[in-house]
Structure formats: C-alpha cells, structure tokens
Amino acid sequence: MNDDFYRVVLGRRSVRRYLDRPVPKEILEHILTAAVWSPSAHNRQPWRFAVVTAPETRQRLATAMGTRLRADLTADHAPADVIEKDVSRSFSRISKSPALILVALSMADMDRYPDEKRSRNEYLMAVQSTAMAVQNLLLAAHAEGLGACWMCAPLFCPDVVSAELSLPTDWQPQALITLGYPAETKTSTRVELETRILWR
C-alpha cells in the first residue's frame, strides 16, 4: 500500500477559512496540471478553469453572486435573518479566499447526437469528466499544503458568474473552488464502507 497516496486522500478536508497569504502562481499551475491529467469521456477534456486572484475581482464576484442569492431566497419567502446569514457567509467565503478557481465545462469538443437521450448522456459524461478533474485538483491542493472547498453555487447563477468573469460563451459554470493556506483544522467522518457497497 502506498502510504503517501492514502495519507493525501484520507487527509483532505473541506477548508473554508484561510490565512491572508497569497497562493503562488506556480502552485496554482501545479494543481491545475494535476486536474487536467484526470480521465475524461473520449479524452475530450471538457473542463475549463478561470483562476481569480485579484481582490477586486473576488469582491465583485462575491457581491454579484450574493445579490442573486438574496433575490432567490427572498422569492422563496425565507426569513430575513436566514437570508442575510446565507448571503454574508457566501460573500465572506468567496471574497476572503486568496485564490478562486471557477470550474466550467464546454461541450465544444464532445460528440453530438440528433436525439435527446444520447445528447443528455453526452452532457452527463462532460459533467462527470469535469468533476473528476476537480477531485484531482482538490487532492493536489491538499498535497501542496493548501486548504480548499468545493462550492456548487455557480450552478444556481451561471449567468452572473459568466458575466462577472467574462467567460467564453461555451463555458458552463459548474463549481467554484476556494483556495488558500488553512486558517482552521477540520475533522470529518464517513459512514461505514459496507453500507455503500454491494458485492456480487
């Protein structure tokens, strides 16, 4: 058994608070290199990444996403205090992260079909491929001594994210990864392995 590998896999946690310390570009490039070496359907590599390190861009993105979140929760008739708590938490996580990686997918190089069923499956393969790239990214970040957290928020406001980051029109936002040197220590648990497996 490769102890170093399992130490990385089992030690990774979702870290949401970071030191006020920039992440060197070389490290960001290392973890993105790990991301793009993940498997993908047809080897089409549908993942796309926008790296955000400028404080003003992080603030602008956090504000725009918070505005949409507030509108959505208001339309849901959520209590005012719940709305403000959620918006404040989201803004803090995004704006205070030393680095952000917006993860998107593009269908530009994926296969095309005339029927809805196969087209849907092709899209799901692109989503799965992109998710596998994110897992590589998260493990590489942990191996580099960084904390990171996967945020699904861009799925709820892809138009806002695309506009604020001036993304190409074929990029479909999937996730936002916050990154930085950890300012917290996290623990986690998992259910027993046997509750999630069938042996045949």
Secondary structure by P-SEA (a helix, b strand, c coil): ccaaaaaaaaacccccccccccccaaaaaaaaaaaaacccccccccbbbbbbccaaaaaaaaaaaaaaaaaaaaaacccaaaaaaaaaaaaaaaaaccbbbbbbbbcccccccccaaaaaaaaaaaaaaaaaaaaaaaaaaaaacbbbbbbccccccaaaaaaaacccccccccbbbbbccccccccccccccccccccc
